[in-house]
Amino acid sequence: MIETRVTSIEEYRRWTLMEDIDPSWLVNRLTAKEETPKMRAGTAFHKAMENASETEHGVLTANGHRFDMLVNAEIDLPSLAELKLYKDYGDLRVSGTLDGLSGRVVTEFKTTERFDADNYLEGLQWRFYLDLSGADRFDWHVFEISAVEEGSHYEVWGYHKLTEYRYPRLAKDCQEWAEQYLQFAERFLVEVR
């Protein structure tokens, strides 16, 4: 059994859309362990959202980061947070950590410097998270941020909500992508593990 995360399958999907990019490029991306300042900021923002109370709205803090909320966004915080799920697709075990789950609605928080709806809607994350959780709706809450002080202080100046729904072929689509990724992993990643 090979194990992977939903984010790795999404990286693989993006790689399949690129022309003439050697598989070693993707192997390097999938096996890199270094956390970037953007990744640390995203993790801190997730934690700040998870810990936010209903009355907090101007400034959120977590993990030594400060986020000045310059947007007016009303968000229902999920009842379950940071829920790790997995599912076996043949010989591939796929895992993912949901930012939140309330009833049959998955909530995902993202930070970005520039919003591109297609980047989220065309991806596999929402599909796999619906399949892993059995939920019917996936809500993206995407926040545009800019660094005020590199590495610790950010302004949150844009907010976008995107929603996707379960569709009849969703489980089959996830199975097909898992099978394609497994073939890639067996060929290029097994010796790296």
Buried (B, 14 or more C-beta within 10 A) or exposed (E): EBEBBBBBBBBBBBBEEEEEEEEEEBBEEBEEEEEEEBEBBBBBBBBBBBEBEEEEEEEBBBEEBBBBBBBEEEBEBBEEBEBEBEBEBEEBBBBBBBBBBBEEBBBBBBBBEEBEEEEBEEBBBBBBBBBBBEBBBBBBBBBBBEBEEEEBBBBBEBBBEBEBEBEEEBBEBBBEBBEBBBEBBEEBBEEEE
